[in-house]
Amino acid sequence: MQILTALFLDTIDLRQVDGPSTRIDLTGIQFSAVAPTPPPLVWAPHLVIIAHAPETESGQGVLEVIFTTDPTPPVAGADGPEPLARNVQPFQVEPGKFSYRLVRAELEFPDYGTIYAHCNIDRGIVTTVPYTLLPAPAE
């Protein structure tokens, strides 16, 4: 199985079209947001992971998302920053098809800045997505 995309967003909608085929409508894709209050604060953006399973594979896997302040993906057993959050869940995709999972972590932001969601299936290739919490514009 492989990750096709990982994005922070507001909503995801699925709809059937002729074929039969499915369309995925992603709304409010974002890589940053203005903080509603000054830090420290807890922020919980929605992350969607879309994956594909080739027909030759079982379509069974484990999705892992590790949120850190480091753009470099963490390596098991290596020194690095402590993860801010970690989500691990089974991920099943019908062979030859696509599927998605939503991940919503409550992330503690001690200050404005960027966190990185490091996403992988079965400890394979890591897809890293940044998310930056911004201060409100000065009035």
C-alpha positions as CSV (number, residue, x, y, z in Angstrom):
1,M,0.0,0.0,0.0
2,Q,1.2,3.5,-0.6
3,I,0.2,7.0,0.5
4,L,-0.9,9.1,-2.5
5,T,-1.5,12.3,-0.5
6,A,-1.7,13.7,3.0
7,L,-3.3,17.1,3.5
8,F,-4.8,19.3,6.2
9,L,-8.3,20.3,5.3
10,D,-11.7,21.5,6.5
11,T,-14.0,18.9,4.8
12,I,-14.0,15.8,2.6
13,D,-17.0,14.6,0.6
14,L,-17.4,11.5,-1.5
15,R,-19.8,11.3,-4.5
16,Q,-20.6,8.7,-7.1
17,V,-20.4,9.5,-10.8
18,D,-21.0,7.4,-13.9
19,G,-18.7,4.4,-14.2
20,P,-19.3,3.5,-11.3
21,S,-16.6,5.9,-10.1
22,T,-16.1,8.0,-7.0
23,R,-15.0,11.6,-6.8
24,I,-13.4,12.9,-3.6
25,D,-14.1,16.6,-3.0
26,L,-11.5,18.2,-0.6
27,T,-12.4,21.6,0.7
28,G,-10.3,24.1,2.6
29,I,-6.9,22.5,2.1
30,Q,-4.5,24.4,4.3
31,F,-0.9,24.5,5.5
32,S,-1.4,27.2,8.1
33,A,-3.9,29.0,10.2
34,V,-4.2,32.1,12.4
35,A,-4.3,31.2,16.1
36,P,-7.7,32.1,17.7
37,T,-5.8,33.1,20.9
38,P,-2.2,33.8,21.7
39,P,-0.2,30.7,22.6
40,P,0.1,28.5,24.5
41,L,-2.9,26.7,23.0
42,V,-4.2,23.3,21.8
43,W,-5.0,23.2,18.1
44,A,-6.7,20.2,16.3
45,P,-6.4,20.4,12.5
46,H,-7.9,17.6,10.4
47,L,-5.4,15.6,8.4
48,V,-6.6,13.3,5.6
49,I,-4.5,10.5,4.2
50,I,-5.4,9.0,0.8
51,A,-3.8,5.6,0.0
52,H,-3.9,3.0,-2.8
53,A,-3.5,-0.7,-2.7
54,P,-2.3,-2.5,-5.8
55,E,-4.3,-5.5,-6.9
56,T,-1.3,-7.7,-6.0
57,E,-1.3,-6.7,-2.3
58,S,-3.6,-7.6,0.6
59,G,-4.7,-4.1,1.3
60,Q,-4.0,-4.5,5.0
61,G,-1.7,-2.2,6.8
62,V,-1.0,0.0,9.7
63,L,-1.1,3.8,9.3
64,E,1.2,5.8,11.6
65,V,1.3,9.6,11.9
66,I,3.9,11.2,14.1
67,F,3.7,14.9,14.8
68,T,6.9,16.7,15.6
69,T,8.6,20.1,15.4
70,D,11.3,18.7,13.2
71,P,10.9,18.5,9.4
72,T,13.1,15.4,9.3
73,P,11.1,12.2,9.8
74,P,11.8,10.4,13.1
75,V,13.9,7.3,13.0
76,A,13.2,4.5,15.5
77,G,16.0,4.3,18.1
78,A,17.6,7.6,17.0
79,D,17.9,10.8,19.0
80,G,15.5,13.6,18.0
81,P,12.7,15.8,19.3
82,E,10.0,14.2,21.4
83,P,6.8,13.6,19.3
84,L,4.0,16.1,20.0
85,A,1.5,13.4,19.2
86,R,1.3,10.0,17.6
87,N,-1.6,8.2,15.9
88,V,-1.5,4.5,14.9
89,Q,-4.5,2.8,13.3
90,P,-5.3,-0.2,11.0
91,F,-5.7,0.9,7.4
92,Q,-7.6,-1.4,5.0
93,V,-7.9,-0.7,1.3
94,E,-9.6,-3.1,-1.1
95,P,-6.9,-4.3,-3.5
96,G,-6.9,-2.3,-6.7
97,K,-8.8,0.6,-5.0
98,F,-8.3,3.8,-3.0
99,S,-9.4,4.7,0.5
100,Y,-8.8,7.5,3.1
101,R,-8.4,8.0,6.8
102,L,-8.9,11.1,8.9
103,V,-6.5,11.9,11.7
104,R,-7.2,14.6,14.2
105,A,-4.6,15.1,16.8
106,E,-4.9,17.7,19.6
107,L,-1.5,19.5,19.3
108,E,-0.1,21.7,22.0
109,F,1.5,24.8,20.6
110,P,3.6,26.5,23.2
111,D,4.3,29.3,20.7
112,Y,3.6,30.1,17.1
113,G,5.5,27.9,14.6
114,T,5.4,24.8,12.4
115,I,4.6,21.2,13.2
116,Y,5.2,18.3,10.8
117,A,2.9,15.3,10.3
118,H,5.1,12.4,9.3
119,C,2.8,9.8,7.8
120,N,3.6,6.2,6.8
121,I,2.0,2.8,6.2
122,D,3.8,-0.3,7.6
123,R,6.9,1.8,8.3
124,G,7.4,2.5,4.6
125,I,8.0,5.7,2.8
126,V,7.2,8.8,4.9
127,T,5.1,11.6,3.6
128,T,5.7,14.8,5.6
129,V,3.1,17.6,5.7
130,P,3.8,21.0,7.5
131,Y,1.3,23.0,9.4
132,T,2.1,26.5,10.7
133,L,0.2,28.3,13.4
134,L,0.4,32.1,12.8
135,P,-0.2,35.1,15.0
136,A,-3.2,37.3,14.2
137,P,-2.3,40.3,12.0
138,A,-1.6,43.5,14.0
139,E,-4.4,46.0,13.9
